[in-house]
Amino acid sequence: MKSNFLQGLKKFVFYAVGIILIAIGINCSKLSSLGISPVSSVPRACEVIWGWSLGAMTIVVYVILVMLQILVLRKRFKWINLLGIPIAIAFGFLVDLFGVSAKTNFFGLDTSGFGHWLAWLPVPQNYFARIGYFLASMVIIAAGVFLYLRPKWVAMPAEGFAAAISEVSGMKFGNCKTIVDTSMITISFVMHFVFMVFIKGMPVLEFFKGFIGLPMNFDGAVTVVGIGTVLSAIFIGQLVKLLTKLCGSEIDKFINK
């Protein structure tokens, strides 16, 4: 009994620490203004368009991803995967808890006094500082993904949706994860482009300056999808593979001991 409790406790710690690190890394990528991580690109676009916090929009998008799993899997859907909904809610709170924005709106509620534990971080004033935040975000997110996957508990909604596509189509999970990430990047890019260019009247050239990380001369302009988003899609998975190769088996032995 004691052994099972300790094993469960170790799994919980690794899972929780991993998710916390992902939330921190996402906020670092947001602060870099070089493009947020792929799985947060749609929530970030929604945050810019509707004004609700990144955490609130993460909850909405991630719950939709859980619903999409049901549509894809149908009779194959395992009801334990509905745990993805409370996980999405908890993760959304964590994103805001470690937020870098001084003011937030959580589903219409002013939550400026809630969390924002990373709001003390200085806003990068030059390109090298932005690159530093971006590189840190990739390493932190990769470490978080690596740790939260170790217990083999319920996957985060984005990975769960990719796994659902893999199960139905027979394609490798890695390829399905690439499809999901690419789709989210494309959706968020189109949403942000239409909002900024066609609704806000932002010049197209200014929009694409933001994409490659150059300063934009337009009031309220932010980068949602940028060169950093593309690089994150390419390298975070590789960093997770590297961490798994270096210490995955040792950590797995420790957890299951």
C-alpha positions as CSV (number, residue, x, y, z in Angstrom):
1,M,0.0,0.0,0.0
2,K,2.8,2.4,1.0
3,S,4.7,1.5,-2.2
4,N,1.7,2.2,-4.4
5,F,1.1,5.6,-2.6
6,L,4.7,6.7,-3.1
7,Q,4.6,5.6,-6.8
8,G,1.4,7.6,-7.3
9,L,2.9,10.6,-5.5
10,K,6.0,10.5,-7.7
11,K,3.9,10.3,-10.8
12,F,1.7,13.2,-9.7
13,V,4.8,15.4,-8.9
14,F,6.3,14.7,-12.3
15,Y,3.0,15.3,-14.1
16,A,2.3,18.6,-12.2
17,V,5.8,20.0,-12.5
18,G,5.8,19.3,-16.2
19,I,2.5,21.1,-16.7
20,I,3.7,24.0,-14.6
21,L,6.9,24.3,-16.7
22,I,4.9,24.3,-19.9
23,A,2.8,27.2,-18.5
24,I,5.9,29.1,-17.6
25,G,7.5,28.4,-21.0
26,I,4.4,29.6,-22.9
27,N,4.5,32.9,-21.0
28,C,8.2,33.3,-21.8
29,S,7.5,32.8,-25.5
30,K,4.7,35.4,-25.3
31,L,7.1,37.8,-23.7
32,S,9.7,37.3,-26.4
33,S,7.3,38.6,-29.1
34,L,8.8,36.3,-31.6
35,G,5.8,34.0,-31.8
36,I,4.1,31.8,-29.1
37,S,4.4,28.0,-29.0
38,P,2.2,26.2,-31.6
39,V,-0.3,24.7,-29.1
40,S,-1.0,28.1,-27.6
41,S,-1.1,30.0,-30.9
42,V,-4.9,29.8,-31.3
43,P,-5.6,30.8,-27.7
44,R,-3.1,33.7,-28.1
45,A,-4.9,34.8,-31.3
46,C,-8.2,34.7,-29.4
47,E,-6.7,36.7,-26.5
48,V,-5.7,39.4,-28.9
49,I,-9.0,39.5,-30.8
50,W,-11.5,39.2,-27.9
51,G,-9.4,40.5,-25.0
52,W,-9.9,37.6,-22.6
53,S,-6.8,36.3,-20.9
54,L,-4.5,33.7,-22.4
55,G,-5.5,31.3,-19.7
56,A,-9.2,31.7,-20.4
57,M,-8.7,31.2,-24.1
58,T,-6.6,28.2,-23.5
59,I,-9.4,26.6,-21.5
60,V,-11.9,27.2,-24.4
61,V,-9.6,25.9,-27.1
62,Y,-8.4,22.9,-25.2
63,V,-12.0,21.9,-24.2
64,I,-12.8,22.1,-28.0
65,L,-9.9,19.8,-28.7
66,V,-11.3,17.2,-26.2
67,M,-14.7,17.4,-27.9
68,L,-12.9,16.9,-31.3
69,Q,-11.4,13.7,-29.8
70,I,-14.9,12.4,-29.3
71,L,-15.9,13.2,-32.8
72,V,-12.8,11.5,-34.3
73,L,-12.8,8.4,-32.1
74,R,-16.6,7.9,-31.6
75,K,-17.0,4.4,-30.2
76,R,-13.3,4.1,-29.6
77,F,-13.3,7.1,-27.3
78,K,-12.3,6.2,-23.7
79,W,-14.2,8.2,-21.2
80,I,-11.2,8.6,-19.0
81,N,-10.0,11.0,-21.7
82,L,-12.7,13.4,-20.5
83,L,-10.2,14.1,-17.7
84,G,-8.7,16.3,-20.4
85,I,-11.3,18.9,-19.5
86,P,-10.4,19.5,-15.9
87,I,-6.7,19.3,-16.9
88,A,-7.5,22.0,-19.5
89,I,-9.1,24.2,-16.8
90,A,-6.2,23.7,-14.4
91,F,-3.7,24.4,-17.1
92,G,-5.6,27.6,-18.1
93,F,-5.4,28.8,-14.5
94,L,-1.7,28.0,-14.4
95,V,-1.1,30.0,-17.6
96,D,-2.6,33.1,-16.0
97,L,-1.1,32.3,-12.6
98,F,2.4,32.5,-14.2
99,G,1.3,35.3,-16.5
100,V,3.5,38.1,-17.8
101,S,0.6,40.5,-18.4
102,A,-0.2,43.0,-15.6
103,K,-3.9,43.2,-16.5
104,T,-6.1,40.3,-17.5
105,N,-9.8,39.6,-18.2
106,F,-10.9,36.0,-17.3
107,F,-14.3,35.4,-19.0
108,G,-15.4,38.9,-18.4
109,L,-13.9,39.1,-14.8
110,D,-11.1,41.5,-14.1
111,T,-8.4,39.2,-12.8
112,S,-5.6,41.8,-12.7
113,G,-5.0,40.9,-9.0
114,F,-4.7,37.2,-9.7
115,G,-1.4,35.5,-10.2
116,H,0.8,37.2,-12.8
117,W,3.8,35.7,-11.0
118,L,6.1,36.4,-13.9
119,A,4.9,40.0,-14.5
120,W,8.1,41.2,-12.8
121,L,10.2,39.9,-15.7
122,P,11.5,42.9,-17.7
123,V,10.1,43.4,-21.2
124,P,13.0,42.7,-23.6
125,Q,14.2,46.0,-25.1
126,N,16.4,44.6,-27.9
127,Y,16.4,41.6,-30.3
128,F,19.0,39.7,-28.4
129,A,17.0,39.8,-25.2
130,R,13.9,38.6,-27.1
131,I,16.0,35.7,-28.5
132,G,17.0,34.9,-25.0
133,Y,13.4,34.7,-23.8
134,F,12.5,32.6,-26.8
135,L,15.3,30.1,-26.3
136,A,14.5,29.8,-22.6
137,S,10.8,29.2,-23.5
138,M,11.8,26.3,-25.9
139,V,14.0,24.6,-23.2
140,I,11.4,25.1,-20.5
141,I,8.5,23.8,-22.6
142,A,10.5,20.8,-23.8
143,A,11.5,20.0,-20.2
144,G,7.8,20.3,-19.2
145,V,6.6,18.0,-22.0
146,F,9.3,15.5,-21.1
147,L,8.4,15.4,-17.4
148,Y,4.6,15.4,-17.8
149,L,4.8,12.5,-20.2
150,R,6.8,10.2,-17.9
151,P,3.8,9.0,-15.8
152,K,1.9,8.1,-18.9
153,W,-1.3,9.7,-17.5
154,V,-4.0,11.5,-19.5
155,A,-2.4,13.6,-22.3
156,M,-2.9,17.3,-22.7
157,P,-5.8,18.0,-25.2
158,A,-3.5,18.9,-28.1
159,E,-1.5,15.6,-27.7
160,G,-4.7,13.7,-27.0
161,F,-6.3,15.0,-30.3
162,A,-3.1,14.0,-32.2
163,A,-3.3,10.5,-30.6
164,A,-6.9,10.2,-31.6
165,I,-6.0,11.0,-35.2
166,S,-3.2,8.5,-35.1
167,E,-5.5,5.7,-33.7
168,V,-8.1,6.2,-36.4
169,S,-5.8,6.8,-39.4
170,G,-2.9,4.5,-38.5
171,M,-0.4,7.2,-39.0
172,K,2.5,7.6,-36.6
173,F,1.8,9.8,-33.6
174,G,4.7,12.2,-34.5
175,N,3.2,12.8,-37.9
176,C,-0.2,13.5,-36.4
177,K,1.3,15.8,-33.8
178,T,2.9,17.8,-36.7
179,I,-0.5,18.0,-38.4
180,V,-2.2,19.3,-35.3
181,D,0.5,21.8,-34.6
182,T,0.6,23.0,-38.2
183,S,-3.2,23.3,-38.3
184,M,-3.2,25.4,-35.1
185,I,-0.5,27.6,-36.5
186,T,-2.4,28.1,-39.7
187,I,-5.7,28.8,-38.0
188,S,-4.2,31.4,-35.6
189,F,-2.2,33.0,-38.4
190,V,-5.4,33.5,-40.5
191,M,-7.4,34.7,-37.5
192,H,-4.8,37.3,-36.5
193,F,-4.1,38.4,-40.1
194,V,-7.8,39.0,-40.8
195,F,-8.3,40.8,-37.5
196,M,-5.3,43.1,-37.8
197,V,-5.3,43.8,-41.5
198,F,-9.0,43.8,-42.5
199,I,-10.6,44.9,-39.2
200,K,-7.9,47.1,-37.6
201,G,-6.5,48.3,-40.9
202,M,-2.9,47.3,-40.2
203,P,-0.6,47.5,-43.3
204,V,0.3,44.0,-44.6
205,L,4.0,44.9,-44.6
206,E,3.8,45.8,-40.9
207,F,2.1,42.5,-40.1
208,F,4.8,40.5,-41.8
209,K,7.5,42.5,-40.1
210,G,6.1,41.2,-36.9
211,F,6.2,37.7,-38.2
212,I,10.0,37.8,-38.7
213,G,10.5,39.6,-35.4
214,L,11.0,43.2,-36.6
215,P,9.5,46.1,-34.7
216,M,6.0,47.1,-35.9
217,N,4.9,50.7,-36.3
218,F,1.2,50.2,-35.6
219,D,-0.8,50.9,-32.4
220,G,-1.6,47.7,-30.5
221,A,0.4,45.4,-32.8
222,V,1.6,42.2,-31.3
223,T,3.1,39.0,-32.7
224,V,1.0,35.9,-32.4
225,V,2.5,33.6,-35.0
226,G,6.1,34.4,-35.8
227,I,9.4,32.8,-36.7
228,G,9.6,31.6,-33.1
229,T,6.4,29.6,-33.5
230,V,7.8,27.8,-36.5
231,L,11.1,27.1,-34.8
232,S,9.3,25.8,-31.7
233,A,7.3,23.4,-33.9
234,I,10.5,22.1,-35.3
235,F,12.8,21.9,-32.2
236,I,10.7,21.4,-29.1
237,G,10.0,17.8,-30.2
238,Q,13.6,17.2,-30.9
239,L,14.6,18.5,-27.4
240,V,12.0,16.2,-25.8
241,K,13.6,13.3,-27.8
242,L,17.1,14.3,-26.6
243,L,15.9,14.5,-22.9
244,T,14.2,11.1,-23.3
245,K,17.4,9.6,-24.7
246,L,19.6,11.2,-22.0
247,C,17.6,10.4,-18.8
248,G,14.2,9.0,-19.8
249,S,14.8,5.4,-18.7
250,E,16.4,6.5,-15.4
251,I,13.5,8.7,-14.5
252,D,11.0,6.0,-15.5
253,K,12.8,3.5,-13.2
254,F,12.6,6.0,-10.4
255,I,8.9,6.6,-10.8
256,N,8.0,3.0,-11.1
257,K,10.3,1.7,-8.3
